[in-house]
Amino acid sequence: MMLAGCSSVVELLQALVAIPSINPECAPDAPAEITGEKRCAEFVGRLLEEMGAEVIFEEPKPGRPNVIGRFPRDEREWKPTILLAPHLDTVTIDGMTVDPFAGEIREGRLYGRGACDTKGTAAAMLWALHEMGAVGRAALPVHVVFVGLMAEEWCQHGSQHFGAHHADEIDFALVGEPTNCDVVVKTKGCVWPKLTASGKPAHGSSPELGDNAITKMAAAIAAIDTDFRALLKSPDWHEPLLGDSSVNIGLVSGGSQPNIVPDACSMQLDMRVTPRLFREGVIEVLANFLAQHAPGVSCDKPDLCPPLDTSLDNPFVKKLQENGAKLVGAPWFSDATWLSEAGIPCAIGGPGDIAQAHTADEYIKTDSLEEGVGFYRKFLEA
């Protein structure tokens, strides 16, 4: 039983890994021949057509398509529509210690960029559909749509575009990410607020004549690193599947030279926030904290990447759980959030371990890949 000349899901993943699809926004200096999702999307489109799907390409960015495959449906019988949604782009190959496109197999591991994140989930989804055959797919209690999304690794243009144009067609989405086939139903949101402090310059020999902006920011740093971290552990914002929100002090910049009292200082934070804190208003919470603990330091109102907050009572989530999947939370961001924001209930799941994503020797275990095929097929058939 072959699909595009591949006799197994392992061979299919090797074929996907062999097609470079580095997100150009992650690697702006990379050669054009190894960036962009187009060639990978076209290959996936041929696979979907071979299985009888109607295939269309939509370009959220010029030359960078989503590939969408809609499988035949009997219009006389209503069935819920399930979206299978991996992403086809990868991060850069800089610093990799294995051949990023060889798909080499050693000791039960398939190596290469995207093998884990997320061409492995794409291969498992496609192979599960292939294994069923046309008769098996037609007999499913659901209608299936597959989308290979572009640009997940930077800005998620693909999922935002799909959600904006197709949300009303989909009843539930299973987004492909490496979760060891656990099912993620809640993720933290992400926000990068920038804090600023202003002062008054003066000669370094007479610091009392100036107003030191770095000193003001130092007070904010100390307070955020202690009292604000403690505040984030409030039980009001705790999520059983996610734990507490977190904050990382990632960037600090201030001053021009040692002999001038600095008149400006800035700091940028990375905050990963639970749905409860997100709904409370994370920037308002931070601004109120600064007003009390670090007067003279203010924060901007940056764009917010919302959390995923799918109800545990969703019938498709319950079906996944009945099939033996463990429901979990995750601190990272994915396409599921934007699909959910567009109105599509989402869960995230697939073969592979997120710890291997983006690594210098990225790999997926071949037995995990096979497990993924069963995971997707069992869900669709149930």
TORKOL-4160 file (C-alpha; in steps of 0.2 Angstrom, whole numbers, padded with zeros to 4 digits, m for minus):
382
<pt num="1" X="0000" Y="0000" Z="0000"/>
<pt num="2" X="0009" Y="0015" Z="m0007"/>
<pt num="3" X="0006" Y="0034" Z="m0005"/>
<pt num="4" X="0017" Y="0045" Z="m0017"/>
<pt num="5" X="0029" Y="0030" Z="m0018"/>
<pt num="6" X="0031" Y="0028" Z="0001"/>
<pt num="7" X="0027" Y="0011" Z="0008"/>
<pt num="8" X="0026" Y="0017" Z="0027"/>
<pt num="9" X="0024" Y="0032" Z="0037"/>
<pt num="10" X="0042" Y="0033" Z="0041"/>
<pt num="11" X="0046" Y="0034" Z="0022"/>
<pt num="12" X="0033" Y="0048" Z="0021"/>
<pt num="13" X="0041" Y="0058" Z="0034"/>
<pt num="14" X="0058" Y="0055" Z="0026"/>
<pt num="15" X="0050" Y="0063" Z="0010"/>
<pt num="16" X="0043" Y="0078" Z="0020"/>
<pt num="17" X="0060" Y="0081" Z="0029"/>
<pt num="18" X="0069" Y="0080" Z="0012"/>
<pt num="19" X="0059" Y="0096" Z="0006"/>
<pt num="20" X="0067" Y="0111" Z="0015"/>
<pt num="21" X="0053" Y="0123" Z="0021"/>
<pt num="22" X="0062" Y="0135" Z="0033"/>
<pt num="23" X="0051" Y="0150" Z="0038"/>
<pt num="24" X="0060" Y="0165" Z="0030"/>
<pt num="25" X="0055" Y="0176" Z="0044"/>
<pt num="26" X="0065" Y="0164" Z="0056"/>
<pt num="27" X="0080" Y="0164" Z="0044"/>
<pt num="28" X="0080" Y="0180" Z="0033"/>
<pt num="29" X="0098" Y="0177" Z="0027"/>
<pt num="30" X="0095" Y="0159" Z="0022"/>
<pt num="31" X="0096" Y="0154" Z="0003"/>
<pt num="32" X="0079" Y="0156" Z="m0006"/>
<pt num="33" X="0080" Y="0137" Z="m0011"/>
<pt num="34" X="0078" Y="0131" Z="0007"/>
<pt num="35" X="0065" Y="0144" Z="0013"/>
<pt num="36" X="0046" Y="0145" Z="0011"/>
<pt num="37" X="0033" Y="0132" Z="0012"/>
<pt num="38" X="0027" Y="0131" Z="m0006"/>
<pt num="39" X="0037" Y="0115" Z="m0012"/>
<pt num="40" X="0032" Y="0106" Z="0004"/>
<pt num="41" X="0014" Y="0112" Z="0002"/>
<pt num="42" X="0013" Y="0106" Z="m0016"/>
<pt num="43" X="0020" Y="0089" Z="m0011"/>
<pt num="44" X="0006" Y="0087" Z="0002"/>
<pt num="45" X="m0006" Y="0093" Z="m0011"/>
<pt num="46" X="m0002" Y="0079" Z="m0022"/>
<pt num="47" X="m0003" Y="0067" Z="m0008"/>
<pt num="48" X="m0021" Y="0073" Z="m0004"/>
<pt num="49" X="m0026" Y="0073" Z="m0022"/>
<pt num="50" X="m0020" Y="0055" Z="m0023"/>
<pt num="51" X="m0032" Y="0051" Z="m0009"/>
<pt num="52" X="m0046" Y="0059" Z="m0018"/>
<pt num="53" X="m0047" Y="0075" Z="m0009"/>
<pt num="54" X="m0051" Y="0092" Z="m0017"/>
<pt num="55" X="m0036" Y="0102" Z="m0015"/>
<pt num="56" X="m0034" Y="0121" Z="m0015"/>
<pt num="57" X="m0020" Y="0133" Z="m0011"/>
<pt num="58" X="m0022" Y="0149" Z="m0002"/>
<pt num="59" X="m0008" Y="0162" Z="0001"/>
<pt num="60" X="m0008" Y="0172" Z="0017"/>
<pt num="61" X="0009" Y="0178" Z="0011"/>
<pt num="62" X="0014" Y="0179" Z="m0008"/>
<pt num="63" X="0022" Y="0162" Z="m0013"/>
<pt num="64" X="0019" Y="0154" Z="0004"/>
<pt num="65" X="0003" Y="0144" Z="0004"/>
<pt num="66" X="m0008" Y="0135" Z="0016"/>
<pt num="67" X="m0013" Y="0118" Z="0007"/>
<pt num="68" X="m0031" Y="0113" Z="0011"/>
<pt num="69" X="m0038" Y="0096" Z="0007"/>
<pt num="70" X="m0057" Y="0092" Z="0008"/>
<pt num="71" X="m0062" Y="0074" Z="0007"/>
<pt num="72" X="m0078" Y="0069" Z="m0002"/>
<pt num="73" X="m0094" Y="0070" Z="0008"/>
<pt num="74" X="m0111" Y="0064" Z="0006"/>
<pt num="75" X="m0122" Y="0080" Z="0007"/>
<pt num="76" X="m0137" Y="0070" Z="0011"/>
<pt num="77" X="m0130" Y="0066" Z="0028"/>
<pt num="78" X="m0124" Y="0079" Z="0040"/>
<pt num="79" X="m0108" Y="0074" Z="0049"/>
<pt num="80" X="m0097" Y="0086" Z="0060"/>
<pt num="81" X="m0082" Y="0092" Z="0051"/>
<pt num="82" X="m0065" Y="0089" Z="0059"/>
<pt num="83" X="m0049" Y="0099" Z="0054"/>
<pt num="84" X="m0032" Y="0091" Z="0055"/>
<pt num="85" X="m0020" Y="0105" Z="0056"/>
<pt num="86" X="m0001" Y="0103" Z="0057"/>
<pt num="87" X="0011" Y="0116" Z="0051"/>
<pt num="88" X="0023" Y="0114" Z="0037"/>
<pt num="89" X="0036" Y="0127" Z="0041"/>
<pt num="90" X="0052" Y="0124" Z="0051"/>
<pt num="91" X="0064" Y="0135" Z="0061"/>
<pt num="92" X="0082" Y="0138" Z="0055"/>
<pt num="93" X="0095" Y="0125" Z="0052"/>
<pt num="94" X="0109" Y="0135" Z="0059"/>
<pt num="95" X="0120" Y="0125" Z="0071"/>
<pt num="96" X="0112" Y="0108" Z="0067"/>
<pt num="97" X="0123" Y="0093" Z="0071"/>
<pt num="98" X="0114" Y="0082" Z="0059"/>
<pt num="99" X="0110" Y="0083" Z="0041"/>
<pt num="100" X="0094" Y="0093" Z="0042"/>
<pt num="101" X="0086" Y="0086" Z="0026"/>
<pt num="102" X="0092" Y="0068" Z="0025"/>
<pt num="103" X="0079" Y="0060" Z="0036"/>
<pt num="104" X="0093" Y="0048" Z="0043"/>
<pt num="105" X="0087" Y="0034" Z="0054"/>
<pt num="106" X="0098" Y="0028" Z="0068"/>
<pt num="107" X="0094" Y="0017" Z="0083"/>
<pt num="108" X="0075" Y="0020" Z="0080"/>
<pt num="109" X="0076" Y="0039" Z="0078"/>
<pt num="110" X="0072" Y="0048" Z="0062"/>
<pt num="111" X="0083" Y="0064" Z="0062"/>
<pt num="112" X="0080" Y="0081" Z="0052"/>
<pt num="113" X="0073" Y="0098" Z="0054"/>
<pt num="114" X="0054" Y="0097" Z="0056"/>
<pt num="115" X="0055" Y="0078" Z="0060"/>
<pt num="116" X="0047" Y="0082" Z="0077"/>
<pt num="117" X="0040" Y="0099" Z="0074"/>
<pt num="118" X="0029" Y="0096" Z="0065"/>
<pt num="119" X="0031" Y="0086" Z="0049"/>
<pt num="120" X="0030" Y="0070" Z="0060"/>
<pt num="121" X="0012" Y="0075" Z="0065"/>
<pt num="122" X="0008" Y="0079" Z="0047"/>
<pt num="123" X="0015" Y="0062" Z="0041"/>
<pt num="124" X="0005" Y="0053" Z="0054"/>
<pt num="125" X="m0011" Y="0062" Z="0050"/>
<pt num="126" X="m0009" Y="0059" Z="0031"/>
<pt num="127" X="m0004" Y="0041" Z="0034"/>
<pt num="128" X="m0019" Y="0038" Z="0045"/>
<pt num="129" X="m0030" Y="0044" Z="0031"/>
<pt num="130" X="m0021" Y="0034" Z="0018"/>
<pt num="131" X="m0023" Y="0018" Z="0029"/>
<pt num="132" X="m0042" Y="0019" Z="0030"/>
<pt num="133" X="m0044" Y="0020" Z="0011"/>
<pt num="134" X="m0058" Y="0028" Z="0002"/>
<pt num="135" X="m0071" Y="0016" Z="0009"/>
<pt num="136" X="m0065" Y="0019" Z="0027"/>
<pt num="137" X="m0064" Y="0037" Z="0025"/>
<pt num="138" X="m0082" Y="0038" Z="0018"/>
<pt num="139" X="m0088" Y="0027" Z="0032"/>
<pt num="140" X="m0081" Y="0039" Z="0046"/>
<pt num="141" X="m0094" Y="0047" Z="0057"/>
<pt num="142" X="m0085" Y="0064" Z="0053"/>
<pt num="143" X="m0081" Y="0074" Z="0038"/>
<pt num="144" X="m0062" Y="0077" Z="0037"/>
<pt num="145" X="m0053" Y="0093" Z="0031"/>
<pt num="146" X="m0034" Y="0093" Z="0031"/>
<pt num="147" X="m0024" Y="0109" Z="0031"/>
<pt num="148" X="m0005" Y="0111" Z="0030"/>
<pt num="149" X="m0002" Y="0128" Z="0038"/>
<pt num="150" X="0012" Y="0140" Z="0034"/>
<pt num="151" X="0021" Y="0152" Z="0046"/>
<pt num="152" X="0017" Y="0144" Z="0063"/>
<pt num="153" X="0035" Y="0147" Z="0068"/>
<pt num="154" X="0033" Y="0166" Z="0066"/>
<pt num="155" X="0017" Y="0176" Z="0068"/>
<pt num="156" X="0006" Y="0162" Z="0063"/>
<pt num="157" X="m0001" Y="0170" Z="0047"/>
<pt num="158" X="m0007" Y="0153" Z="0041"/>
<pt num="159" X="m0019" Y="0149" Z="0055"/>
<pt num="160" X="m0025" Y="0167" Z="0056"/>
<pt num="161" X="m0029" Y="0167" Z="0038"/>
<pt num="162" X="m0038" Y="0150" Z="0039"/>
<pt num="163" X="m0048" Y="0155" Z="0054"/>
<pt num="164" X="m0053" Y="0171" Z="0046"/>
<pt num="165" X="m0060" Y="0162" Z="0030"/>
<pt num="166" X="m0065" Y="0145" Z="0035"/>
<pt num="167" X="m0070" Y="0145" Z="0054"/>
<pt num="168" X="m0089" Y="0142" Z="0050"/>
<pt num="169" X="m0084" Y="0126" Z="0040"/>
<pt num="170" X="m0076" Y="0117" Z="0055"/>
<pt num="171" X="m0083" Y="0110" Z="0071"/>
<pt num="172" X="m0067" Y="0105" Z="0079"/>
<pt num="173" X="m0049" Y="0106" Z="0075"/>
<pt num="174" X="m0035" Y="0094" Z="0081"/>
<pt num="175" X="m0019" Y="0104" Z="0079"/>
<pt num="176" X="m0003" Y="0094" Z="0076"/>
<pt num="177" X="0011" Y="0097" Z="0088"/>
<pt num="178" X="0023" Y="0085" Z="0097"/>
<pt num="179" X="0014" Y="0080" Z="0113"/>
<pt num="180" X="0018" Y="0062" Z="0115"/>
<pt num="181" X="0000" Y="0059" Z="0110"/>
<pt num="182" X="m0006" Y="0068" Z="0125"/>
<pt num="183" X="m0020" Y="0081" Z="0122"/>
<pt num="184" X="m0017" Y="0099" Z="0126"/>
<pt num="185" X="m0033" Y="0109" Z="0129"/>
<pt num="186" X="m0025" Y="0124" Z="0138"/>
<pt num="187" X="m0010" Y="0134" Z="0134"/>
<pt num="188" X="m0003" Y="0150" Z="0141"/>
<pt num="189" X="m0004" Y="0166" Z="0132"/>
<pt num="190" X="0011" Y="0176" Z="0128"/>
<pt num="191" X="0015" Y="0195" Z="0130"/>
<pt num="192" X="0031" Y="0205" Z="0129"/>
<pt num="193" X="0028" Y="0222" Z="0138"/>
<pt num="194" X="0041" Y="0235" Z="0137"/>
<pt num="195" X="0045" Y="0245" Z="0153"/>
<pt num="196" X="0053" Y="0262" Z="0152"/>
<pt num="197" X="0060" Y="0275" Z="0164"/>
<pt num="198" X="0065" Y="0293" Z="0161"/>
<pt num="199" X="0078" Y="0303" Z="0170"/>
<pt num="200" X="0089" Y="0318" Z="0169"/>
<pt num="201" X="0107" Y="0318" Z="0162"/>
<pt num="202" X="0121" Y="0326" Z="0171"/>
<pt num="203" X="0140" Y="0324" Z="0172"/>
<pt num="204" X="0146" Y="0308" Z="0180"/>
<pt num="205" X="0157" Y="0318" Z="0192"/>
<pt num="206" X="0141" Y="0326" Z="0199"/>
<pt num="207" X="0128" Y="0313" Z="0199"/>
<pt num="208" X="0117" Y="0322" Z="0212"/>
<pt num="209" X="0113" Y="0335" Z="0198"/>
<pt num="210" X="0105" Y="0322" Z="0187"/>
<pt num="211" X="0091" Y="0309" Z="0189"/>
<pt num="212" X="0097" Y="0291" Z="0186"/>
<pt num="213" X="0085" Y="0281" Z="0175"/>
<pt num="214" X="0094" Y="0265" Z="0177"/>
<pt num="215" X="0092" Y="0267" Z="0196"/>
<pt num="216" X="0073" Y="0268" Z="0194"/>
<pt num="217" X="0073" Y="0253" Z="0183"/>
<pt num="218" X="0084" Y="0243" Z="0195"/>
<pt num="219" X="0070" Y="0245" Z="0208"/>
<pt num="220" X="0058" Y="0238" Z="0195"/>
<pt num="221" X="0069" Y="0224" Z="0191"/>
<pt num="222" X="0071" Y="0219" Z="0210"/>
<pt num="223" X="0052" Y="0221" Z="0213"/>
<pt num="224" X="0048" Y="0210" Z="0197"/>
<pt num="225" X="0060" Y="0197" Z="0202"/>
<pt num="226" X="0053" Y="0195" Z="0219"/>
<pt num="227" X="0036" Y="0202" Z="0224"/>
<pt num="228" X="0029" Y="0201" Z="0206"/>
<pt num="229" X="0034" Y="0183" Z="0204"/>
<pt num="230" X="0025" Y="0180" Z="0221"/>
<pt num="231" X="0009" Y="0189" Z="0215"/>
<pt num="232" X="0008" Y="0178" Z="0199"/>
<pt num="233" X="0006" Y="0163" Z="0210"/>
<pt num="234" X="m0011" Y="0170" Z="0217"/>
<pt num="235" X="m0023" Y="0156" Z="0218"/>
<pt num="236" X="m0035" Y="0167" Z="0208"/>
<pt num="237" X="m0025" Y="0165" Z="0192"/>
<pt num="238" X="m0019" Y="0147" Z="0195"/>
<pt num="239" X="m0024" Y="0134" Z="0182"/>
<pt num="240" X="m0024" Y="0116" Z="0187"/>
<pt num="241" X="m0018" Y="0110" Z="0170"/>
<pt num="242" X="m0005" Y="0125" Z="0168"/>
<pt num="243" X="0000" Y="0130" Z="0185"/>
<pt num="244" X="0005" Y="0148" Z="0187"/>
<pt num="245" X="0009" Y="0162" Z="0175"/>
<pt num="246" X="0028" Y="0166" Z="0173"/>
<pt num="247" X="0039" Y="0181" Z="0169"/>
<pt num="248" X="0056" Y="0182" Z="0162"/>
<pt num="249" X="0067" Y="0198" Z="0162"/>
<pt num="250" X="0074" Y="0196" Z="0144"/>
<pt num="251" X="0081" Y="0213" Z="0139"/>
<pt num="252" X="0088" Y="0228" Z="0148"/>
<pt num="253" X="0095" Y="0243" Z="0140"/>
<pt num="254" X="0101" Y="0260" Z="0147"/>
<pt num="255" X="0114" Y="0274" Z="0147"/>
<pt num="256" X="0126" Y="0280" Z="0134"/>
<pt num="257" X="0143" Y="0280" Z="0143"/>
<pt num="258" X="0150" Y="0278" Z="0160"/>
<pt num="259" X="0152" Y="0297" Z="0164"/>
<pt num="260" X="0135" Y="0303" Z="0160"/>
<pt num="261" X="0120" Y="0300" Z="0172"/>
<pt num="262" X="0108" Y="0290" Z="0161"/>
<pt num="263" X="0092" Y="0299" Z="0156"/>
<pt num="264" X="0083" Y="0283" Z="0149"/>
<pt num="265" X="0082" Y="0265" Z="0152"/>
<pt num="266" X="0071" Y="0251" Z="0145"/>
<pt num="267" X="0067" Y="0233" Z="0149"/>
<pt num="268" X="0057" Y="0220" Z="0140"/>
<pt num="269" X="0048" Y="0206" Z="0149"/>
<pt num="270" X="0042" Y="0189" Z="0142"/>
<pt num="271" X="0026" Y="0184" Z="0152"/>
<pt num="272" X="0017" Y="0167" Z="0149"/>
<pt num="273" X="0000" Y="0169" Z="0157"/>
<pt num="274" X="m0014" Y="0158" Z="0162"/>
<pt num="275" X="m0031" Y="0161" Z="0154"/>
<pt num="276" X="m0038" Y="0167" Z="0171"/>
<pt num="277" X="m0024" Y="0181" Z="0172"/>
<pt num="278" X="m0027" Y="0185" Z="0153"/>
<pt num="279" X="m0045" Y="0188" Z="0156"/>
<pt num="280" X="m0041" Y="0198" Z="0172"/>
<pt num="281" X="m0030" Y="0210" Z="0161"/>
<pt num="282" X="m0012" Y="0206" Z="0163"/>
<pt num="283" X="m0005" Y="0223" Z="0157"/>
<pt num="284" X="m0017" Y="0232" Z="0170"/>
<pt num="285" X="m0010" Y="0220" Z="0183"/>
<pt num="286" X="0008" Y="0224" Z="0179"/>
<pt num="287" X="0004" Y="0243" Z="0177"/>
<pt num="288" X="m0004" Y="0243" Z="0194"/>
<pt num="289" X="0011" Y="0234" Z="0202"/>
<pt num="290" X="0024" Y="0246" Z="0195"/>
<pt num="291" X="0014" Y="0261" Z="0201"/>
<pt num="292" X="0015" Y="0254" Z="0219"/>
<pt num="293" X="0033" Y="0246" Z="0218"/>
<pt num="294" X="0043" Y="0256" Z="0205"/>
<pt num="295" X="0036" Y="0274" Z="0203"/>
<pt num="296" X="0043" Y="0282" Z="0188"/>
<pt num="297" X="0043" Y="0266" Z="0178"/>
<pt num="298" X="0029" Y="0263" Z="0165"/>
<pt num="299" X="0024" Y="0249" Z="0153"/>
<pt num="300" X="0017" Y="0250" Z="0136"/>
<pt num="301" X="0002" Y="0240" Z="0129"/>
<pt num="302" X="0009" Y="0227" Z="0117"/>
<pt num="303" X="0000" Y="0215" Z="0106"/>
<pt num="304" X="m0006" Y="0200" Z="0116"/>
<pt num="305" X="m0005" Y="0182" Z="0110"/>
<pt num="306" X="m0020" Y="0174" Z="0119"/>
<pt num="307" X="m0020" Y="0158" Z="0128"/>
<pt num="308" X="m0029" Y="0142" Z="0122"/>
<pt num="309" X="m0044" Y="0139" Z="0134"/>
<pt num="310" X="m0054" Y="0124" Z="0127"/>
<pt num="311" X="m0068" Y="0118" Z="0138"/>
<pt num="312" X="m0065" Y="0101" Z="0146"/>
<pt num="313" X="m0084" Y="0097" Z="0142"/>
<pt num="314" X="m0082" Y="0099" Z="0123"/>
<pt num="315" X="m0088" Y="0083" Z="0116"/>
<pt num="316" X="m0073" Y="0080" Z="0105"/>
<pt num="317" X="m0062" Y="0083" Z="0119"/>
<pt num="318" X="m0072" Y="0070" Z="0129"/>
<pt num="319" X="m0070" Y="0058" Z="0114"/>
<pt num="320" X="m0051" Y="0060" Z="0114"/>
<pt num="321" X="m0051" Y="0057" Z="0133"/>
<pt num="322" X="m0062" Y="0041" Z="0131"/>
<pt num="323" X="m0050" Y="0035" Z="0118"/>
<pt num="324" X="m0037" Y="0035" Z="0132"/>
<pt num="325" X="m0028" Y="0052" Z="0129"/>
<pt num="326" X="m0022" Y="0061" Z="0144"/>
<pt num="327" X="m0028" Y="0079" Z="0145"/>
<pt num="328" X="m0014" Y="0092" Z="0149"/>
<pt num="329" X="m0009" Y="0110" Z="0148"/>
<pt num="330" X="0007" Y="0118" Z="0139"/>
<pt num="331" X="0016" Y="0134" Z="0142"/>
<pt num="332" X="0020" Y="0136" Z="0123"/>
<pt num="333" X="0010" Y="0145" Z="0109"/>
<pt num="334" X="0003" Y="0136" Z="0093"/>
<pt num="335" X="m0008" Y="0139" Z="0079"/>
<pt num="336" X="m0022" Y="0132" Z="0090"/>
<pt num="337" X="m0024" Y="0149" Z="0098"/>
<pt num="338" X="m0028" Y="0158" Z="0082"/>
<pt num="339" X="m0040" Y="0145" Z="0076"/>
<pt num="340" X="m0049" Y="0145" Z="0093"/>
<pt num="341" X="m0050" Y="0164" Z="0093"/>
<pt num="342" X="m0058" Y="0163" Z="0076"/>
<pt num="343" X="m0072" Y="0152" Z="0084"/>
<pt num="344" X="m0065" Y="0134" Z="0081"/>
<pt num="345" X="m0064" Y="0123" Z="0096"/>
<pt num="346" X="m0047" Y="0116" Z="0097"/>
<pt num="347" X="m0036" Y="0103" Z="0105"/>
<pt num="348" X="m0017" Y="0099" Z="0101"/>
<pt num="349" X="m0010" Y="0082" Z="0100"/>
<pt num="350" X="0002" Y="0071" Z="0090"/>
<pt num="351" X="0018" Y="0060" Z="0091"/>
<pt num="352" X="0035" Y="0066" Z="0096"/>
<pt num="353" X="0042" Y="0075" Z="0111"/>
<pt num="354" X="0042" Y="0095" Z="0111"/>
<pt num="355" X="0059" Y="0094" Z="0120"/>
<pt num="356" X="0066" Y="0089" Z="0103"/>
<pt num="357" X="0058" Y="0103" Z="0094"/>
<pt num="358" X="0071" Y="0116" Z="0087"/>
<pt num="359" X="0086" Y="0106" Z="0093"/>
<pt num="360" X="0103" Y="0104" Z="0085"/>
<pt num="361" X="0099" Y="0085" Z="0082"/>
<pt num="362" X="0080" Y="0086" Z="0080"/>
<pt num="363" X="0072" Y="0069" Z="0079"/>
<pt num="364" X="0057" Y="0059" Z="0082"/>
<pt num="365" X="0056" Y="0041" Z="0087"/>
<pt num="366" X="0049" Y="0029" Z="0073"/>
<pt num="367" X="0039" Y="0020" Z="0086"/>
<pt num="368" X="0031" Y="0036" Z="0092"/>
<pt num="369" X="0027" Y="0040" Z="0073"/>
<pt num="370" X="0018" Y="0024" Z="0072"/>
<pt num="371" X="0009" Y="0027" Z="0088"/>
<pt num="372" X="0003" Y="0044" Z="0080"/>
<pt num="373" X="m0005" Y="0035" Z="0066"/>
<pt num="374" X="m0015" Y="0025" Z="0078"/>
<pt num="375" X="m0019" Y="0040" Z="0088"/>
<pt num="376" X="m0026" Y="0050" Z="0074"/>
<pt num="377" X="m0035" Y="0035" Z="0066"/>
<pt num="378" X="m0043" Y="0030" Z="0082"/>
<pt num="379" X="m0050" Y="0047" Z="0085"/>
<pt num="380" X="m0058" Y="0049" Z="0068"/>
<pt num="381" X="m0065" Y="0032" Z="0068"/>
<pt num="382" X="m0073" Y="0035" Z="0086"/>
